[in-house]
């Protein structure tokens, strides 16, 4: 079998089984609503791996090979010793047959998760490592630099290279609520870029490469310009996981990515908690 990303299924014109988690309880590897698509040759996406996924794939292949009239079925799977897993949870999986990938996407509004916008300022060693390592994550990757020759060596369809002689002038035209990583070759550029981000006053994350001393100096300058201290405190510098002290570009990039994923997970958790509170209050008439 060949494994592919979920969105790639849309272009394939052959029978597909859609496996969708319609109910979950306890400790489970993926959330309710997650889907995986199975064809005779390809697997698109994942519902959590392990014996759970293997069992669903085998049942789906059996349907594709032996049951031409199959429409849909719901299967209940406890994630316990009976299937060789010890998660302790429970999942309910709906299997449905579709003529092709496009049809399997019907009524799946979240089939392509809305990706966060990521803007990496600086295409040097760390910027290059970051842009490539972010490819398999749910981000729209934009790499910005004032040096054309640095961008020209980075060629990947998943990375948008943006040349800007004065990169801070781009900020006003970029989507709000984006993730910003600033690691240019110039402290002056770094300062001007963050100054413009603070002006728009709506961002998800600002990470700056550098030392605590650099951040202290930047903070004093931002305060003199009248920026709100609470916004300035949201700038993370040094950026990355504190327990990783490597000076190697590749390892620094991994540290930065780990921190951003951690930060985004907290944002999603807080958003889900607020949603649950809203739903509870709505049900109870508050």
C-alpha positions as CSV (number, residue, x, y, z in Angstrom):
1,X,0.0,0.0,0.0
2,X,1.1,3.6,-0.7
3,X,0.2,6.2,1.9
4,X,-0.7,9.7,0.8
5,X,-2.1,13.0,2.3
6,X,-5.9,13.2,2.5
7,X,-6.4,16.0,0.1
8,X,-4.6,14.1,-2.7
9,X,-7.5,11.7,-3.0
10,X,-9.7,14.3,-4.8
11,X,-7.9,13.8,-8.1
12,X,-8.3,10.0,-8.2
13,X,-11.1,8.3,-10.2
14,X,-11.5,4.9,-8.6
15,X,-13.7,3.3,-5.8
16,X,-12.9,4.4,-2.3
17,X,-14.0,3.5,1.2
18,X,-14.3,6.4,3.5
19,X,-13.6,5.5,7.2
20,X,-14.9,8.2,9.5
21,X,-14.7,8.4,13.3
22,X,-18.3,9.3,14.2
23,X,-18.0,8.7,18.0
24,X,-15.1,8.5,20.4
25,X,-14.9,7.9,24.1
26,X,-11.9,7.9,26.5
27,X,-8.3,7.9,25.3
28,X,-8.3,7.7,21.5
29,X,-5.5,8.5,18.9
30,X,-7.6,10.9,16.8
31,X,-10.6,13.1,17.3
32,X,-14.2,12.6,16.3
33,X,-14.8,13.6,12.6
34,X,-11.3,12.4,11.5
35,X,-11.5,10.5,8.2
36,X,-9.3,8.2,6.2
37,X,-9.8,7.1,2.6
38,X,-8.9,3.6,1.4
39,X,-8.5,2.4,-2.2
40,X,-7.0,-0.9,-3.5
41,X,-3.7,0.8,-3.9
42,X,-3.6,3.9,-1.8
43,X,-4.4,5.0,1.8
44,X,-5.2,8.7,2.2
45,X,-4.9,10.2,5.7
46,X,-5.0,8.4,9.0
47,X,-7.4,7.6,11.8
48,X,-4.7,6.9,14.3
49,X,-2.5,4.1,13.2
50,X,-1.9,0.9,15.0
51,X,-4.2,-2.1,15.1
52,X,-7.3,0.2,14.9
53,X,-6.2,1.5,11.5
54,X,-4.9,-1.8,10.3
55,X,-8.3,-3.5,11.1
56,X,-10.2,-0.8,9.3
57,X,-8.0,-1.0,6.3
58,X,-8.4,-4.7,6.0
59,X,-12.2,-4.5,6.3
60,X,-12.2,-1.8,3.7
61,X,-10.1,-3.8,1.3
62,X,-12.3,-6.8,1.8
63,X,-15.3,-4.7,0.8
64,X,-13.6,-3.3,-2.3
65,X,-12.5,-6.7,-3.4
66,X,-15.6,-8.8,-2.6
67,X,-18.7,-6.6,-2.1
68,X,-19.8,-4.6,-5.1
69,X,-23.2,-3.7,-3.6
70,X,-21.8,-2.3,-0.3
71,X,-23.1,1.1,0.8
72,X,-22.2,1.8,4.4
73,X,-21.6,0.1,7.8
74,X,-20.9,1.2,11.3
75,X,-18.4,-0.7,13.3
76,X,-17.6,-0.4,17.0
77,X,-14.0,-0.9,18.1
78,X,-12.9,-0.9,21.8
79,X,-9.2,0.1,22.0
80,X,-8.2,-2.7,24.3
81,X,-6.4,-6.0,24.5
82,X,-8.8,-7.6,22.0
83,X,-7.1,-5.7,19.1
84,X,-3.7,-5.4,20.7
85,X,-4.0,-1.8,21.9
86,X,-4.1,-0.4,25.4
87,X,-5.5,3.1,24.9
88,X,-8.5,2.2,26.9
89,X,-10.9,4.2,24.7
90,X,-13.6,3.4,22.2
91,X,-14.3,4.4,18.7
92,X,-17.2,4.1,16.3
93,X,-16.2,4.1,12.7
94,X,-18.5,4.6,9.8
95,X,-17.5,2.9,6.5
96,X,-19.0,4.2,3.3
97,X,-18.3,3.4,-0.3
98,X,-17.8,6.1,-3.0
99,X,-17.1,6.0,-6.7
100,X,-14.1,8.3,-6.5
101,X,-12.2,10.7,-4.4
102,X,-14.2,13.7,-5.2
103,X,-17.5,12.1,-4.2
104,X,-15.9,10.9,-0.9
105,X,-15.2,14.6,0.0
106,X,-18.9,15.5,-0.4
107,X,-20.4,16.9,2.9
108,X,-16.9,16.9,4.5
109,X,-16.5,20.6,5.2
110,X,-13.3,20.1,7.2
111,X,-11.7,17.7,4.8
112,X,-8.9,20.2,4.2
113,X,-8.2,21.7,7.6
114,X,-7.9,25.5,7.4
115,X,-4.2,26.0,7.6
116,X,-2.6,28.8,9.7
117,X,-0.6,31.3,7.8
118,X,3.1,31.3,8.7
119,X,5.5,34.0,7.7
120,X,9.2,33.4,8.1
121,X,11.3,36.5,7.7
122,X,14.8,35.6,6.7
123,X,15.9,32.8,4.3
124,X,19.3,32.2,5.9
125,X,20.4,28.8,7.4
126,X,17.6,28.6,10.0
127,X,14.9,30.1,7.8
128,X,15.7,27.5,5.1
129,X,15.6,24.7,7.6
130,X,12.3,26.0,9.1
131,X,10.6,26.3,5.7
132,X,11.4,22.7,4.7
133,X,10.6,21.2,8.1
134,X,7.2,22.9,8.2
135,X,6.1,21.3,4.9
136,X,4.3,18.3,6.5
137,X,2.5,20.5,9.1
138,X,-0.8,22.4,8.8
139,X,0.7,25.8,7.8
140,X,0.7,27.9,4.7
141,X,4.5,28.6,4.5
142,X,5.7,31.9,3.3
143,X,9.5,32.7,3.2
144,X,10.4,36.3,2.9
145,X,13.8,37.9,2.3
146,X,15.4,41.0,0.9
147,X,18.1,39.0,-0.8
148,X,17.0,37.3,-4.1
149,X,19.9,34.9,-4.2
150,X,18.9,33.3,-0.8
151,X,15.3,32.7,-2.1
152,X,16.4,31.3,-5.5
153,X,18.0,28.2,-3.9
154,X,14.8,27.2,-2.1
155,X,12.5,25.5,-4.6
156,X,9.5,23.7,-3.3
157,X,5.9,24.0,-4.4
158,X,4.8,24.0,-0.7
159,X,6.9,27.1,0.1
160,X,5.9,30.5,-1.2
161,X,9.1,32.6,-1.7
162,X,8.5,36.4,-1.4
163,X,11.2,38.9,-2.3
164,X,10.8,42.2,-0.6
165,X,13.5,44.9,-0.6
166,X,11.9,46.4,2.5
167,X,10.1,43.4,4.1
168,X,8.4,45.4,6.9
169,X,6.3,47.2,4.3
170,X,4.5,43.9,3.6
171,X,3.0,43.5,7.0
172,X,-0.1,45.7,6.4
173,X,-1.1,43.5,3.5
174,X,-0.6,40.2,5.2
175,X,-3.5,38.3,6.9
176,X,-4.2,39.0,10.5
177,X,-4.0,36.2,13.1
178,X,-0.8,34.8,11.4
179,X,2.3,33.2,12.9
180,X,5.4,35.4,12.4
181,X,9.0,34.2,12.8
182,X,11.6,36.9,12.5
183,X,15.2,35.9,11.9
184,X,16.7,38.2,9.3
185,X,20.3,39.1,8.8
186,X,19.8,42.6,10.3
187,X,18.7,43.6,13.8
188,X,17.3,46.8,12.2
189,X,15.1,44.8,9.9
190,X,14.0,42.6,12.8
191,X,12.9,45.7,14.8
192,X,11.1,47.3,11.9
193,X,9.2,44.1,11.0
194,X,8.0,43.6,14.6
195,X,7.2,47.2,14.9
196,X,4.7,46.9,12.0
197,X,3.3,43.7,13.4
198,X,2.6,45.4,16.7
199,X,0.8,48.2,14.9
200,X,-1.7,45.8,13.4
201,X,-2.4,44.6,16.9
202,X,-3.7,41.2,15.8
203,X,-1.4,38.2,15.5
204,X,-1.3,34.7,16.8
205,X,2.5,34.5,17.5
206,X,5.6,36.5,17.1
207,X,8.9,34.7,17.5
208,X,12.3,36.5,17.3
209,X,15.7,34.9,17.0
210,X,18.2,36.4,19.5
211,X,19.2,36.8,23.1
212,X,17.4,38.1,26.2
213,X,19.6,41.2,25.9
214,X,18.4,41.8,22.3
215,X,14.8,41.5,23.5
216,X,15.4,43.9,26.4
217,X,16.7,46.6,24.0
218,X,13.9,46.0,21.6
219,X,11.3,46.2,24.4
220,X,12.6,49.6,25.5
221,X,12.5,51.0,22.0
222,X,8.9,49.6,21.4
223,X,7.7,51.2,24.7
224,X,9.2,54.6,23.6
225,X,7.2,54.2,20.4
226,X,4.0,53.9,22.4
227,X,3.3,50.2,22.0
228,X,1.2,48.4,24.6
229,X,3.4,46.5,27.0
230,X,1.0,43.5,27.1
231,X,1.6,43.1,23.3
232,X,5.3,43.4,23.6
233,X,5.3,40.7,26.2
234,X,3.9,38.3,23.6
235,X,7.1,38.5,21.6
236,X,9.0,35.3,22.3
237,X,12.8,35.9,22.3
238,X,14.8,33.7,22.5
239,X,12.4,31.6,20.4
240,X,12.2,27.8,20.8
241,X,12.0,25.2,23.5
242,X,14.2,26.4,26.4
243,X,15.6,22.9,27.1
244,X,17.2,22.7,23.6
245,X,20.4,24.8,23.6
246,X,21.9,23.6,20.3
247,X,23.5,26.1,18.0
248,X,23.0,24.0,14.9
249,X,20.5,25.5,12.4
250,X,18.5,22.2,11.9
251,X,18.2,21.6,15.6
252,X,17.3,25.3,16.3
253,X,14.5,24.9,13.6
254,X,13.2,21.8,15.3
255,X,13.1,23.7,18.7
256,X,11.2,26.6,17.1
257,X,8.7,24.3,15.5
258,X,8.2,22.4,18.7
259,X,7.4,25.7,20.5
260,X,5.0,26.8,17.8
261,X,3.1,23.5,17.8
262,X,2.9,23.7,21.6
263,X,1.6,27.2,21.4
264,X,-1.0,26.4,18.7
265,X,-2.2,23.4,20.7
266,X,-2.9,25.7,23.6
267,X,-4.8,28.1,21.4
268,X,-7.0,25.2,20.0
269,X,-7.6,23.8,23.5
270,X,-8.7,27.2,24.8
271,X,-10.9,27.7,21.8
272,X,-12.5,24.3,22.3
273,X,-13.1,25.0,26.0
274,X,-14.8,28.3,25.2
275,X,-17.0,26.5,22.6
276,X,-17.9,23.8,25.1
277,X,-18.8,26.5,27.7
278,X,-20.9,28.3,25.1
279,X,-22.7,25.1,24.2
280,X,-23.4,24.3,27.8
281,X,-24.8,27.7,28.6
282,X,-26.9,27.6,25.4
283,X,-28.4,24.2,26.4
284,X,-29.1,25.4,29.9
285,X,-30.6,28.7,28.8
286,X,-27.9,31.0,30.2
